[in-house]
Amino acid sequence: MRPFAHFAPRSLDEALDIFRREGEGGRPLAGGTDLVVQLKEGGHKFPYPRYLVSLRRLPELRALGWHEEQGLRLGAGLTMAEVASNDWVRQRYPALADGAGLVGSRQTMNMATVGGNVCNAAPSADTAPPLLALEAQARIVGPQGERLLPLEEFWLGPGETVLRHGELLTEFLLPPPLPRSASLYRRHTPRQQMDIAVVGVAVAVALDDGGRTLKKVRIALGAVAPTPIRARRAEAALEGQAPSPEAIARAAAIAQEEARPISDVRGSAALRRHLVGVMTERLLREAIERARRG
Ligand SMILES: Cc1cc2nc3c(=O)[nH]c(=O)nc-3n(C[C@H](O)[C@H](O)[C@H](O)COP(=O)(O)OP(=O)(O)OC[C@H]3O[C@@H](n4cnc5c(N)ncnc54)[C@H](O)[C@@H]3O)c2cc1C
């Protein structure tokens, strides 16, 4: 690693001041489980930083609260272990608990943050499809003030986000789940643990009051496009329909069409597309069954 300055502010304002004062060439450091590895490899994914600003002591990134009407506030600085073990998350947003609970080893989960997972902008990030399916919004704070945007608009490409110099992702806002709803995330990896998703699929469904039709369907895919994506045509094909095996299979086939996978060391494009179909169908069935059971 090459030398760099390290700042450890104790508040969000102090962190923003450091970026303002020091100018270009700085980078936020959360758990460091992506960034430190990238720096050790020479930082070729981005210009080598002149300074790092640690986010670990910022209380503003550690919000965690539930409100019946507003839903969940989830600080970007919470670790995967904290997210995966939180009761609100486990009970109301199980897809997110699934994703956070898969990140690396126990040691990785104790360091890695949910904000870092999203800001690193890997198409395979395990909390990205769950957050998309759960319709998370991202709060961004920077020198020009604050903005709130749907997470879907956060990524521009692999390793690229809408964040400008000196801007920080501070928290996620997740709307409350509807009655009779359920969500799930699964990934396919050759190894069960310590591996990166070849494909990740998250679904969130809600049934109507009688439990006969699907009121809401969200399907999000990881590792099959330059960024995590929503399979919007597949969602629309199922919404308002009875959840018959045929309708579910049709939606899964549409999700396959919406995927734009590439072939790489982890798997071919054909394998990825096949997995999208199989996994989407299975997850929809399981989520609908769970929503029925309440
Ligand atoms: C052994 C190992 C196993 C892993 N397994 C998995 C896995 O199974 N699934 C998976 O998805 N990932 C995995 N990862 C990758 C990594 O752990 C996650 O992406 C992690 O969530 C990154 O979070 P972090 O807090 O460590 O981020 P950092 O490494 O600190 O930061 C990552 C990037 O985000 C930026 N950043 C961080 N926080 C903010 C913020 N609040 N605002 C603005 N920018 C910010 C940083 O500048 C940097 O560019 C693994 C990594 C290791 C080392």
The ligand as an ORCA input file, in Angstrom:
! r2SCAN-3c Opt
* xyz 0 1
  C     -13.412    -12.174      2.878
  C     -14.480    -11.328      2.227
  C     -15.695    -11.900      1.892
  C     -16.688    -11.122      1.292
  N     -17.880    -11.718      0.991
  C     -18.875    -10.964      0.441
  C     -20.145    -11.563      0.154
  O     -20.378    -12.754      0.379
  N     -21.108    -10.758     -0.383
  C     -20.897     -9.425     -0.650
  O     -21.815     -8.752     -1.123
  N     -19.693     -8.847     -0.377
  C     -18.691     -9.565      0.150
  N     -17.475     -9.000      0.423
  C     -17.262     -7.585      0.089
  C     -17.461     -6.612      1.277
  O     -17.322     -7.234      2.509
  C     -18.826     -5.894      1.235
  O     -19.046     -5.263      0.000
  C     -18.918     -4.884      2.384
  O     -20.268     -4.687      2.690
  C     -18.271     -3.536      2.125
  O     -18.520     -2.702      3.255
  P     -17.350     -1.952      4.026
  O     -17.998     -1.254      5.170
  O     -16.241     -2.864      4.349
  O     -16.938     -0.897      2.893
  P     -15.508     -0.234      2.581
  O     -14.569     -1.255      2.065
  O     -15.068      0.612      3.732
  O     -15.969      0.733      1.422
  C     -16.401      0.256      0.170
  C     -16.612      1.444     -0.775
  O     -17.714      2.225     -0.400
  C     -17.337      3.568     -0.066
  N     -18.164      3.884      1.109
  C     -18.345      3.094      2.204
  N     -19.288      3.614      2.998
  C     -19.712      4.760      2.406
  C     -20.709      5.740      2.741
  N     -21.465      5.626      3.846
  N     -20.875      6.798      1.924
  C     -20.124      6.906      0.787
  N     -19.201      6.003      0.394
  C     -18.992      4.945      1.209
  C     -15.832      3.518      0.167
  O     -15.212      4.743     -0.133
  C     -15.434      2.406     -0.795
  O     -15.331      2.930     -2.111
  C     -16.448     -9.746      1.016
  C     -15.212     -9.180      1.349
  C     -14.236     -9.946      1.950
  C     -12.929     -9.301      2.301
*
